[in-house]
Amino acid sequence: MEGEITPFLWTTIIGLWVWLMFVLGHYAADIGADKKDDVELTAVFPATGEAKSCKVNKHELQSSYRPLRYAAFCVFIGGCIGMAVAAVNAGYLN
């Protein structure tokens, strides 16, 4: 059973984690936006320790990763379906 379901289990866990990160990022942009709907993004470069910031419109930011959010949710659902099919094929859900 473990050998058949494990890949789908990892797919489901990773898909759920990525989807949740996109959803939380969506609401973080809503919370962190100023009156002009701008969000300040900061990137830190580990090699130099230097940080750079820029302002991005929250609507543009949210719409840019919307397809990725939907794709991550589809991967999560696909992993759930794959686990169910693998369990049925292994004879655990008869």
C-alpha positions in Angstrom: 0.0 0.0 0.0 2.7 2.5 0.9 4.5 2.2 -2.4 1.3 2.9 -4.3 -0.1 5.8 -2.3 3.1 7.6 -1.2 3.7 9.5 -4.5 0.1 10.8 -4.4 0.4 11.6 -0.7 3.5 13.8 -1.3 1.8 15.4 -4.3 -1.2 16.2 -2.2 0.9 17.6 0.7 3.0 19.8 -1.6 0.0 20.9 -3.6 -1.9 21.9 -0.5 1.2 23.8 0.9 1.8 25.7 -2.3 -1.9 26.6 -2.7 -2.1 27.8 0.9 1.0 30.0 0.4 -0.7 31.6 -2.6 -3.9 32.1 -0.7 -2.1 33.6 2.3 -0.1 35.8 0.0 -3.3 37.1 -1.5 -4.8 38.1 1.8 -1.4 39.5 3.0 -1.4 41.8 0.0 -4.9 43.0 1.0 -3.8 43.6 4.6 -0.5 45.3 3.7 -1.8 47.6 1.0 -1.8 51.4 1.6 -4.5 53.8 0.5 -3.4 53.7 -3.1 -3.6 49.9 -3.1 0.2 49.6 -3.3 2.2 46.9 -1.6 5.9 47.1 -0.8 7.8 44.0 -1.8 11.3 43.5 -0.4 13.8 41.0 -1.7 17.0 40.1 0.3 20.0 38.8 -1.6 21.7 36.3 0.7 25.1 36.5 -1.0 25.5 40.3 -0.4 23.0 40.8 2.4 21.5 43.6 0.4 17.8 44.3 0.4 15.8 46.0 -2.4 12.3 47.2 -2.1 9.7 48.3 -4.7 6.0 49.2 -4.6 3.6 47.1 -6.7 -0.1 47.6 -7.2 -1.9 44.8 -5.2 -4.4 44.1 -8.0 -1.6 43.5 -10.5 0.3 41.4 -8.0 -2.8 39.2 -7.2 -3.8 38.8 -10.8 -0.3 37.8 -11.8 -0.3 34.7 -9.7 -4.0 33.8 -9.9 -3.4 31.0 -12.5 -0.6 29.5 -10.3 -3.0 29.5 -7.4 -5.6 27.6 -9.4 -3.0 25.2 -10.8 -1.8 24.4 -7.2 -5.3 23.7 -6.1 -5.8 21.3 -9.1 -2.5 19.5 -8.2 -3.9 19.1 -4.6 -7.2 17.7 -5.8 -5.4 15.4 -8.3 -3.3 14.0 -5.5 -6.4 13.3 -3.4 -8.1 11.5 -6.4 -4.9 9.6 -7.1 -4.7 8.4 -3.4 -8.3 7.3 -3.6 -7.8 5.4 -6.8 -4.5 3.8 -5.5 -6.3 2.7 -2.3 -9.2 1.1 -4.3 -6.8 -0.6 -6.6 -4.8 -2.0 -3.6 -8.0 -3.4 -2.1 -8.2 -1.1 0.9 -11.5 0.6 0.2 -13.6 -2.3 -1.0 
